[in-house]
Amino acid sequence: MNMIQIGIFEDNLDYLNSLLEVLKKEESITISTWNSAEAFYSNPPKGELNLLVLDIGLPGESGIDVLKKYHTIETRKSLVISSLQTDDVIFSAIKNGASGYIWKSELDSLLETIQTILEGGSVISPSIATKVLLAFRKPELNQKQSPHPKKESGLEILSPRERQILELIIEGDSPQQIAQLFGTTLGTVRQQIKTIYKKLQVNTRVQMLKKARLFGIF
């Protein structure tokens, strides 16, 4: 039996245990885990992985940066499992080599997803597929609606990390949870949220959510 070597980047211990609980059902899978990109670089696997499974919101170097470095070898395969769903994060992951992008809640189909990717296919969640289609259609729709489309103001001035934080706030995560996710301090996250308020020209969480809805985030 050929063993499948899978590496996992996940700093949330509870979620890592959930992943391992699913993967251990398949006897042909062997697993290596790291809680950050830096841990992976300092203690790399002994052999080539068949699949790298990772989150985007890692402490230290982000999952996007990992993908950029990991996919310098064309034959490598990776699967993103994340709760982040902003367009720029999704497209960056796919552009930088990810063969799949699914939500953290979709563990029931994880083994099937892995098998599809190992066989050369790609898997993305239906809601992500919808985002991709809309992104391709949006320029054409805007052109049809107006010969002089106005540039969207607001979200384009947010940094990638600020957009990730905005996305997590929309999903209901608290500043404490966001700080834990990114491996930073609560004070840093609160300052980043204040910066988001300022850039979006809002004063309350409700106003921020309304503006995010206006820009099509959810």
GUZATI-656436 format. One line per 4 residues: number of its first residue (from 0); their letters; for each residue y, z, x of N, C-alpha, C. Coordinates in steps of 0.1 Angstrom, whole numbers, plus 5000, padded with zeros to 4 digits. Layout:
REM GUZATI-656436
NUM> a> Y Z X Y Z X Y Z X  ...
REM end
This chain:
REM GUZATI-656436
0> mnmi> 4988 5000 5008 5000 5000 5000 5013 5000 5009  5021 4990 5006 5034 4990 5014 5043 5000 5008  5048 5009 5017 5058 5019 5013 5072 5013 5012  5079 5018 5002 5093 5013 4999 5102 5024 5005
4> qigi> 5110 5021 5015 5119 5030 5021 5133 5030 5014  5137 5041 5007 5149 5042 5000 5158 5053 5006  5170 5050 5009 5180 5059 5014 5190 5062 5003  5194 5075 5001 5203 5079 4991 5215 5087 4997
8> fedn> 5227 5082 4993 5239 5090 4996 5244 5097 4983  5243 5110 4983 5247 5117 4971 5251 5132 4976  5263 5136 4973 5267 5149 4977 5266 5159 4966  5263 5155 4953 5261 5164 4942 5246 5168 4942
12> ldyl> 5243 5180 4946 5229 5184 4947 5222 5184 4934  5228 5188 4923 5221 5187 4910 5218 5173 4907  5227 5164 4909 5224 5150 4905 5214 5144 4915  5214 5148 4928 5204 5143 4937 5190 5147 4933
16> nsll> 5189 5160 4928 5176 5164 4924 5171 5156 4912  5181 5152 4903 5177 5144 4891 5172 5130 4896  5178 5125 4906 5174 5112 4912 5160 5113 4918  5158 5124 4925 5145 5126 4932 5134 5128 4922
20> evlk> 5137 5135 4911 5127 5137 4900 5122 5124 4894  5131 5114 4893 5127 5101 4888 5119 5094 4898  5124 5093 4911 5118 5085 4921 5104 5090 4925  5102 5103 4925 5089 5108 4929 5078 5104 4920
24> kees> 5081 5098 4909 5070 5093 4900 5064 5081 4905  5070 5075 4915 5064 5063 4921 5059 5066 4935  5046 5066 4937 5040 5071 4949 5043 5062 4961  5047 5050 4959 5049 5040 4970 5063 5042 4976
28> itis> 5071 5051 4970 5085 5053 4975 5086 5065 4984  5092 5063 4996 5096 5074 5005 5111 5074 5005  5117 5086 5006 5131 5088 5004 5137 5096 5016  5149 5091 5020 5157 5098 5029 5171 5101 5022
32> twns> 5177 5112 5024 5189 5115 5018 5200 5120 5027  5213 5117 5024 5224 5121 5032 5235 5125 5022  5243 5135 5025 5254 5139 5016 5267 5132 5019  5268 5124 5029 5280 5116 5033 5276 5105 5042
36> aeaf> 5286 5096 5043 5284 5085 5052 5283 5090 5067  5292 5100 5070 5292 5105 5083 5278 5111 5087  5272 5118 5077 5258 5123 5080 5248 5112 5083  5250 5101 5076 5241 5090 5078 5243 5084 5092
40> ysnp> 5256 5082 5096 5258 5076 5109 5253 5085 5120  5254 5098 5119 5250 5107 5129 5235 5109 5129  5228 5106 5118 5214 5108 5117 5208 5097 5109  5208 5084 5115 5203 5072 5107 5188 5073 5105
44> pkge> 5184 5065 5096 5169 5064 5094 5162 5058 5106  5150 5061 5108 5142 5056 5119 5139 5041 5118  5137 5036 5105 5135 5022 5103 5145 5016 5093  5143 5003 5091 5152 4996 5082 5149 5000 5067
48> lnll> 5159 5004 5060 5157 5007 5045 5154 4995 5037  5146 4996 5027 5144 4986 5017 5156 4985 5007  5161 4997 5005 5172 4998 4995 5181 5010 4998  5194 5009 4998 5203 5020 4999 5209 5022 4985
52> vldi> 5208 5035 4981 5214 5039 4968 5226 5049 4971  5237 5046 4965 5249 5054 4969 5259 5055 4957  5267 5065 4958 5278 5067 4949 5291 5061 4956  5301 5059 4949 5314 5054 4954 5322 5066 4959
56> glpg> 5323 5077 4951 5331 5088 4954 5325 5098 4963  5323 5094 4976 5317 5103 4986 5327 5111 4993  5324 5122 4998 5333 5130 5007 5335 5122 5020  5347 5122 5025 5349 5114 5037 5350 5099 5034
60> esgi> 5342 5091 5042 5343 5077 5040 5337 5073 5026  5344 5064 5019 5340 5061 5006 5328 5052 5005  5322 5051 4994 5311 5042 4992 5314 5027 4995  5326 5023 4991 5330 5009 4994 5330 5007 5009
64> dvlk> 5336 5016 5017 5336 5014 5031 5322 5014 5037  5313 5022 5031 5299 5021 5035 5293 5007 5033  5295 5002 5021 5290 4989 5018 5295 4978 5028  5308 4979 5031 5313 4969 5040 5306 4969 5054
68> kyht> 5302 4981 5059 5295 4982 5071 5280 4979 5070  5275 4983 5059 5260 4982 5057 5256 4968 5055  5264 4960 5048 5260 4946 5045 5265 4936 5056  5267 4941 5068 5269 4931 5079 5256 4924 5082
72> ietr> 5244 4930 5077 5231 4923 5078 5228 4917 5064  5226 4905 5063 5226 4898 5050 5214 4902 5042  5203 4906 5048 5191 4908 5040 5191 4922 5034  5200 4931 5037 5201 4944 5032 5204 4944 5017
76> kslv> 5199 4954 5010 5201 4956 4996 5206 4970 4992  5215 4970 4983 5221 4983 4979 5223 4984 4964  5223 4996 4959 5225 4999 4944 5235 5010 4943  5246 5007 4936 5256 5017 4933 5253 5025 4920
80> issl> 5253 5038 4921 5251 5046 4909 5263 5055 4908  5272 5053 4899 5285 5060 4899 5290 5062 4885  5300 5071 4884 5307 5073 4872 5321 5067 4872  5324 5060 4883 5337 5054 4885 5336 5040 4879
84> qtdd> 5345 5036 4870 5344 5023 4864 5357 5015 4863  5366 5018 4872 5378 5009 4873 5374 4996 4879  5382 4985 4874 5378 4972 4878 5378 4970 4893  5388 4976 4900 5389 4973 4914 5377 4979 4922
88> vifs> 5372 4991 4917 5361 4997 4923 5348 4989 4921  5346 4984 4909 5334 4976 4905 5334 4963 4913  5345 4956 4913 5346 4943 4920 5344 4945 4935  5350 4955 4940 5349 4958 4955 5335 4960 4959
92> aikn> 5328 4968 4950 5313 4971 4953 5305 4958 4953  5307 4950 4943 5299 4937 4942 5303 4928 4953  5316 4927 4956 5321 4918 4966 5316 4921 4980  5314 4935 4982 5309 4939 4995 5294 4941 4996
96> gasg> 5287 4935 4987 5273 4934 4989 5263 4941 4979  5269 4949 4970 5260 4957 4961 5252 4947 4952  5239 4949 4951 5231 4941 4942 5230 4947 4928  5235 4959 4927 5235 4965 4913 5246 4976 4912
100> yiwk> 5250 4978 4900 5260 4988 4897 5257 4994 4883  5252 5006 4883 5249 5013 4870 5255 5026 4870  5256 5032 4857 5262 5045 4855 5252 5056 4859  5257 5068 4862 5249 5079 4866 5240 5084 4854
104> seld> 5244 5080 4842 5236 5084 4831 5224 5076 4828  5222 5065 4836 5212 5055 4833 5199 5057 4842  5194 5069 4843 5183 5072 4851 5170 5068 4845  5170 5067 4832 5157 5063 4825 5152 5050 4830
108> slle> 5160 5041 4833 5156 5027 4838 5158 5025 4853  5159 5036 4860 5161 5035 4875 5150 5028 4882  5138 5031 4879 5127 5025 4887 5126 5010 4884  5129 5006 4871 5129 4992 4868 5140 4985 4875
112> tiqt> 5152 4992 4875 5164 4986 4882 5161 4984 4897  5155 4994 4904 5151 4992 4918 5141 4981 4920  5131 4980 4911 5121 4969 4913 5128 4955 4912  5137 4954 4902 5144 4941 4900 5152 4937 4913
116> ileg> 5159 4947 4919 5167 4944 4930 5158 4941 4942  5147 4948 4944 5138 4946 4955 5132 4932 4954  5131 4927 4942 5125 4913 4940 5136 4902 4941  5148 4906 4945 5158 4896 4947 5168 4895 4935
120> gsvi> 5167 4903 4925 5176 4902 4914 5188 4911 4915  5196 4911 4905 5208 4919 4904 5208 4926 4890  5213 4939 4890 5214 4946 4878 5228 4953 4877  5234 4951 4866 5247 4958 4863 5246 4963 4848
124> spsi> 5252 4974 4846 5252 4979 4832 5259 4970 4823  5255 4969 4810 5261 4960 4800 5277 4962 4799  5281 4974 4800 5296 4976 4799 5303 4971 4811  5297 4971 4822 5302 4966 4835 5303 4951 4834
128> atkv> 5292 4945 4828 5291 4930 4827 5303 4926 4818  5306 4934 4807 5317 4930 4799 5330 4931 4806  5332 4941 4815 5344 4941 4823 5345 4929 4832  5334 4925 4838 5335 4914 4847 5339 4901 4839
132> llaf> 5333 4899 4828 5336 4887 4820 5351 4887 4815  5355 4899 4811 5369 4900 4807 5379 4897 4818  5375 4902 4830 5384 4900 4842 5385 4885 4845  5374 4877 4843 5375 4863 4846 5382 4856 4835
136> rkpe> 5382 4861 4823 5388 4854 4811 5403 4858 4811  5407 4869 4815 5420 4874 4813 5431 4865 4818  5430 4860 4831 5441 4850 4835 5442 4838 4826  5431 4833 4821 5432 4821 4812 5438 4825 4799
140> lnqk> 5434 4837 4793 5440 4841 4781 5454 4844 4782  5459 4850 4793 5473 4853 4795 5481 4840 4795  5475 4830 4802 5482 4817 4803 5483 4810 4790  5473 4812 4781 5474 4806 4768 5484 4813 4759
144> qsph> 5485 4826 4760 5493 4834 4752 5508 4832 4755  5511 4830 4768 5525 4829 4772 5526 4820 4784  5536 4811 4784 5538 4802 4795 5544 4810 4807  5550 4822 4804 5556 4830 4814 5551 4844 4813
148> pkke> 5538 4846 4817 5532 4860 4815 5539 4870 4824  5541 4882 4818 5547 4892 4826 5537 4900 4834  5541 4903 4846 5533 4911 4855 5531 4925 4849  5518 4930 4849 5515 4943 4844 5522 4953 4854
152> sgle> 5529 4963 4848 5536 4973 4856 5529 4986 4855  5528 4994 4865 5522 5007 4864 5510 5009 4872  5499 5004 4868 5486 5007 4875 5485 5000 4888  5492 4989 4890 5491 4982 4903 5498 4990 4914
156> ilsp> 5506 5000 4911 5512 5008 4921 5504 5020 4925  5493 5022 4918 5484 5034 4921 5475 5029 4932  5472 5039 4941 5463 5036 4952 5449 5036 4946  5439 5031 4954 5425 5031 4949 5420 5045 4945
160> rerq> 5424 5055 4954 5419 5069 4951 5426 5074 4938  5439 5071 4936 5446 5075 4924 5440 5069 4912  5436 5057 4913 5430 5051 4901 5416 5057 4898  5409 5061 4909 5396 5068 4907 5398 5081 4900
164> ilel> 5409 5088 4904 5412 5101 4898 5416 5099 4884  5424 5089 4881 5428 5086 4867 5415 5083 4858  5406 5076 4864 5394 5072 4857 5386 5085 4854  5384 5094 4863 5377 5106 4862 5384 5115 4851
168> iieg> 5397 5116 4851 5404 5124 4841 5401 5118 4827  5401 5105 4826 5398 5099 4813 5384 5103 4808  5375 5104 4818 5361 5107 4814 5360 5122 4811  5370 5130 4814 5370 5144 4810 5368 5154 4822
172> dspq> 5367 5149 4834 5365 5157 4845 5378 5166 4848  5376 5178 4852 5387 5187 4855 5391 5185 4869  5403 5190 4873 5407 5189 4887 5397 5195 4897  5391 5206 4892 5382 5213 4901 5369 5204 4903
176> qiaq> 5365 5197 4893 5353 5188 4894 5357 5176 4903  5369 5171 4902 5373 5160 4910 5374 5164 4924  5379 5176 4927 5380 5180 4941 5366 5182 4947  5357 5187 4939 5343 5188 4944 5337 5174 4947
180> lfgt> 5339 5165 4938 5334 5151 4939 5338 5145 4952  5351 5146 4955 5357 5139 4967 5356 5148 4979  5352 5160 4978 5351 5169 4990 5364 5173 4995  5374 5175 4986 5387 5179 4990 5392 5192 4983
184> tlgt> 5404 5196 4985 5409 5209 4979 5414 5206 4966  5414 5217 4958 5420 5216 4944 5435 5213 4945  5442 5219 4955 5456 5216 4957 5459 5201 4959  5450 5195 4967 5452 5181 4970 5451 5172 4958
188> vrqq> 5441 5176 4950 5439 5168 4937 5450 5170 4928  5455 5182 4927 5467 5185 4918 5479 5177 4922  5481 5176 4935 5492 5168 4941 5491 5154 4938  5478 5149 4939 5476 5135 4936 5478 5132 4921
192> ikti> 5474 5141 4912 5477 5140 4898 5492 5139 4895  5500 5148 4902 5514 5148 4900 5520 5134 4905  5514 5128 4915 5519 5115 4920 5516 5104 4909  5504 5106 4903 5500 5096 4893 5510 5097 4881
196> ykkl> 5513 5109 4877 5523 5111 4866 5536 5104 4870  5541 5106 4882 5554 5101 4886 5553 5086 4886  5542 5080 4892 5542 5065 4892 5541 5059 4879  5534 5066 4870 5532 5060 4856 5544 5064 4847
200> qvnt> 5553 5073 4852 5565 5077 4845 5561 5084 4832  5552 5094 4834 5548 5103 4823 5549 5117 4827  5549 5126 4817 5551 5140 4820 5539 5149 4815  5530 5143 4807 5519 5151 4802 5506 5143 4803
204> rvqm> 5495 5150 4802 5482 5143 4802 5480 5134 4790  5485 5138 4779 5484 5129 4767 5492 5116 4769  5504 5117 4775 5512 5105 4778 5504 5096 4788  5498 5102 4798 5491 5095 4808 5479 5087 4802
208> lkka> 5472 5094 4793 5460 5087 4786 5465 5076 4777  5476 5077 4771 5482 5067 4763 5486 5055 4771  5491 5057 4783 5495 5046 4791 5483 5040 4797  5473 5047 4801 5460 5042 4806 5454 5033 4795
212> rlfg> 5454 5037 4783 5449 5029 4772 5457 5016 4770  5470 5017 4772 5479 5005 4771 5476 4995 4782  5472 5000 4793 5468 4991 4804 5453 4986 4804  5446 4990 4793 5433 4986 4791 5422 4993 4800
216> if> 5425 5005 4804 5415 5013 4812 5404 5017 4803  5407 5021 4791 5396 5025 4782 5400 5022 4768
REM end
